[in-house]
Structures are given as structure tokens and as C-alpha cells.
Amino acid sequence: MSVPPGEPSRPAPAPPRVSYVDKVAYIVAPGTIVIGLLYYFGSVYTDTYYATFGVPAADLQLSVQTYLAKSPRAIFGPVWFLLICGLVVVLVLGRVGLLLDRPGREQRRRTVCWALLVGGLLMTLLGLPIFFGWRIPLPFPDSWWFTRFVPPCLVALGATLAFFAVQQRLQRIAVDPRRRDGTADRMWTAGGALLIGLLAMSLFFGISQYVVDSAKSEALGVIEGGSRASLLVVVYSRIPITHDAHGIGYKDMGAERGPYRHRYTGFRLLVKSPSRFYLVSHTAREADYQTVVLPDDDTVRVALTSP
């Protein structure tokens, strides 16, 4: 821009300065979201795992670090699966986009984009009832392990295809200014943002289901294996302990052995809370599984044995 004669030149406006707080926010905000998701999935996994044994996780008073430490084990499988699927979808849609960008294929581009948009929205609508607890009829039995994950994956794929169609339209508008319409452009942009939110919600829902199933499966495996990883303990009690666990040995050692005269063998220490012992018989299986709860006070003594 030229300056009229006799007038001093004006310096160019300085670019807006980004404060230190703004820079930190760019780093902290994504990290906070990741930590929040790890904590959520870790808590879901841990609570479901101990609930399968009949142990309330709230009684264990686990720390935030414990929940965070459990989360990688819970979500490692589905995250890798989703990353691989996402890579495949991006490569395929990227190839489709390159083919549609070639000259002389405007009509084909419109047809493909509308087909992807309508097909993606239909897939999304077919899978949405699962979020409200409704059952969706599928062409395979409900007993198959992956049946529960088909509806959220269907919603995620449909949202991805519809978002690709929206992006193709927005790209054509950016290239051809004659197609621009302020209201329509904002509506398409808002629709794309909603599709991204729907995609994120479906993935979150699917991973949550996987975490619950994984925790139950691991807990049932421990039960069927006889809780071999848990330590055998010997319980000494002042008074007889009433329980219905099978395979537990009992001996009254007499008054001369002191106040803790009642001796029980065959228990395994499942988990210890600040105020209770959760024990299970070494012969317990899923059919007769019972968790015996003893208070951590002066009425009992629990002796740990070497594995």
C-alpha cells in the first residue's frame, strides 16, 4: 500500500503476542483430557473387576494413581485396533478423494459425495438405538463376543463417511468462490462438527463396553483358575467364623493356645481394604464362588504364607 506524499509512513501492525499462559494451555488442555479418559477407563475396569468377585471397589479406597495404572492394560487392545482401522479408512478415503479431484469428474464427485453422505447418515441412524439401551437385530447370534461392538462401530463408520462427504463439499466451495453461500457454508461446517462429536461418542461408548467385558473376562478367568495368584493365608480367630465356603479346614486348638484358638486353613487373600480382609476358598470356582469378608480388628489374625 503506497503512502501519499508528505505523510509519514505507518509501521506495519505487530502480530498479536501469545502469552505464556496461552502457550501452557495448548499443552495442558490435551493432557488433561487424556488423563481424564485414562482415569475413567481405569476406574471402570477396576470397579468391574472387583465387582465380579463381590468386592465393592469403593471399600478399597484406591488412589488416582492406581486407576491410572490400570487404564493402559484395559484400553491397549481397542486403541491399537482403532488406530489400524483409522489408518485404513484414511488411506481409502484419501485415494477416493484423489480420484474425484481429477478434471472432468464433477458429476461423479457429486454423486459419490451424496451417496456417502446419505449412506453414512443411514448407518448412523441404524446404530444410534444402542446408546439408549435398545437391542438392534443383527444377522448373527448375540452370544458372539463381537456382537456388542457392531452398533458403535457402525455409528463410527457412518459418521466418518458422512464427514468425508461434508469435507469434499467444503473443499469445492473453497476452490470455486461462485459456490459460496455464507449461511449454507456455516451449516455444513456445523454439521461436520456434529459428525466429529458423534464419531468420538461412538468410539468412547465402544471402548467402555470393551473395558467392562475385558474386566469381567479376566475376573472369571481368575475364579476358574482357583485364584492361584493370591496368597494362601491362615486365619486365627477369637470366635468361630460362620461361612459357607467349601474346602476350608478348621481346628480348635484349645484355650491353652491363647485367645485366638480357632484356626482356619485353605483361604486365599483376594484383596485387603483398610478395614476388611476379602478371602476366598482355594477350591472355589464360578459355580460355588463365595467371598468371605473378615474385619481387620482384634477379633482375627491373618497369617500370610509363602507362595
N, C-alpha and C positions, 0 to 999 in steps of 0.2 A: 504494500500500500504506500503510495507516494505522499510526501508531506508538502503542503503549499509553501511557496517561497515566503520567507520572513517568519515562519512559525517554527519553534524548536521541535525537534524530533522527540517522540514519546517512546520510552523504553517498552519493550515487549512485556506483557504481564508475566510475573513469575509463576511457575507451576505451583499448585497447592501443596503445602508441606504436609507430609504424613507424620503424625506424632508417634512417639514411642509406644503409647498405649494402643494406637491403631495397629501397629506392627505386631505387638504381642497378641492382640485379639485374633489376627489371622492365624496364629499358631495355636492359641489356647482353645478357641472355639471348636475346631475339628477334633482336637484331642479330648475335649470334654465330652463330645458326642460319642467318640469311640469308647472312652472309659465307661460312660453311662450304659452303652449297649453291652459291653463286656460284663459289667456288674449285673445287669438284668438277666442275661443268659446264664451267668454263673449262679445266680440265686435261683432261677427256675430249675436248673439242673440239680443243684444241691437239695433244694426243698423236695423235688420229686423223688430223688434217690432215697433220701431218708424216710419220706412218707411211705415208700414201698415196704420198708421194714416196720412201719408203725411208729416211727420216731418223729415227733414234731421238730422241725429244724429250728423253730424259734427258741426251743428249750436249750439248744446247744450254744446259743449266743456266739455265733460265728462272726468273725471280723470281716470288714470290707475286703481286706487283702485275701482272705480265704475264698470269698466269692470270685474275686478277680482271677485267682489262681486256677479255679475250676473251669472258667469260661473257655480257654483255648481247647481243652480236651472236648468240650461239648460242641463247639462250632467249627472245629478244624475240617471235618469231612464236608459239611454242606457248603462252607465258604469256598473250598477248592473246587467243588462241583459247580457252583455258581460262577466262579471265575472262568472255568473252562467253557461252560455254556455261553457265558457272556462274550468270550473271545470268538467262539464260533459264530454267534449271531452278528457280532460287529463285522467280522470278515465277510460273511454272506451278504449282509445289507450294504456294506461298503462296495462290494462287487456289483450289486444290483444298481446302486446309485451311479457308479461309473458307466454302466451300460445305458442307463437312462439319460445321462448327460450328453450323449453323442448327438450331433446335429441331425435334424430330421426325425426325431423321435418324441416330439412334443405330445402328440396324441397318445402315444403308447405310455408316456410318463403319466399323463392324467389318468389313464385307465388303471395303470398299476397302483398309483397312489390312492385312488378312490377304493380300489379293491382291498388294499392293505388297511386303509382306514376303516372301512365297513367290517372287514373280516376281523380286525383286531378288536373293534368295539363289541362285536358279537361274542368273541371268545371271552372278553372281559365280563360281559353280562352273564354268560353261562357259568362262570366261576364265582361270581360275587356272592351267591347264596351261602357259600361255605363260611363266610365271615359272620353270618347270623346264626350259625349252628344248624342250618338245613342240610339235609342229605341230597347229594346230586347223583342221579342214576348214571353209572359208568358201565362200559362194556366188559368189565372184568370183576371178579369177586371182591368183596370188601375185606376178605381175610388176607389178601396180598399186602405185603408190607408197604408198597409204594402208593397204595390207593389214596391214602390221606393227603399225599403231596401233589396229586394230579390237579385238583382245583386251584390252589395258589400258583402253581407253575403255569396253568392255563391263563390265569389273570395276568401274570407277569409277561408271558409271551404276547398276549393280546395287546397289553399296554405298550410293549416295545414296538410292535408292528405299527400301531396307530401313531406313536410318537415319531417313527421314521417317516410316515406319510405327512405328518404335520411339518416336520423339518424340511422335507422336499418342497412343500408349498412355500414356506417362508424363504427358502433359498432362491426360488424362482422369482419371488417378489423382490428380493434384494437385487437380483440381476436385472430385472426388467422394471424400471420405475413406473411404467404405464399401468402396471397391475396394482399399484399401491392404493390401499384404502385404509385410512387410519383406524377406524372402528373395527373393520374386519381383521386387520393385522393384529390388533390388541386381543381380539377374541381368539384367534388362532394361537397366539403366544400364551394366553391364559390356559387354553386347552392343553397345550404341550406341558405346561407346569403341572396341571392336574394329572396328566398321564404319568409324569415322573413320580408324583406323590403316590399314585395308585400302584405303580411298579414297586416303590420302596415298601409300601404297606403289605403287598402280597409276599415279597421276599421275607420281610420281618415275620409275618404270620407263618410262613412255611418253615423258617428256621426254628421258630418257637415250638412248632409241632415236632420237628426232628429232635430238638433238645429233650422234650418230655419223653418221647419214645426211647431215646437213647439212654436216659437215666433209668427208666423202668426196666429196659432190657438188661442193663448192667447189674442192677439190683437183683433181678430174678436170677441172673447167672451166678451171683454170689450165693443166693439162697440154695440153688440147686447144687452148688459145689460144696455145701456144708460150711460155708464161711471159714474156709481153711486159712485165709489170710489173717483172721482175727486170732488174738492170743487166747489160749486156754487159761482159765482162772479158777482158783479155789475160793469158795465163799465161806466165811465163818460168821455165824450169826448168834446173837443172844437168844433169839426166839425162833421157833420153827418158821420156815418160809413157805407160804402157800403158793403153789404154782401148778400149772398143768403141762409143763414141758416134759417131753419124753427123753429117756436116756440119761437122766441126772442121777448120780449116786449120792446117797445120804448116809451119814453116820453120826450118832450121838456119842460124843467122846466122854461124856460124864462130867459131873460137877468138878472133879479134881483137875480138869484141864482149863479151868477158869470160866469167865462169863461167856466166852464165845465157844460154846460146847457143840453147836450144830454145824456140821461140816458138809458142804455140797461140792461135788466134782462133776465135770462134764460140761460146764458152762464155757462159752466163749464171749469175750468182751466185744460187743458190736461197736459201741461208741460210749464216750463218757462226757456228760454235761457238767456244768459247775455244781449241780446239786443231785445228780442221779447217775446210776450205772444202768446201761441198757445191755442186757445179757440175752444170749440165745443158746439153745442146746446144740452140741456138736453134731447131733444126729438129725436136726430139724431140716426139713425140706419144704417145698411150697405147699404140699397138701396138709402138713401139720405144723406150719411155722407159727411160732409164738415168741414174742419179745417179752422178757421178764424185766420189770423195772424195779430197781432197789434204790433206796435213798442213800445218799452219801452222808451218813451221820454215824453216831457212836453205836448204833444197833448192829451194824455189819462191818466186816473187814473183808476186802477183796485182795487176794494174793495173786499177783501175776506170775505166770510160769514162763520158762524159756521156750521159744518155738522149736 
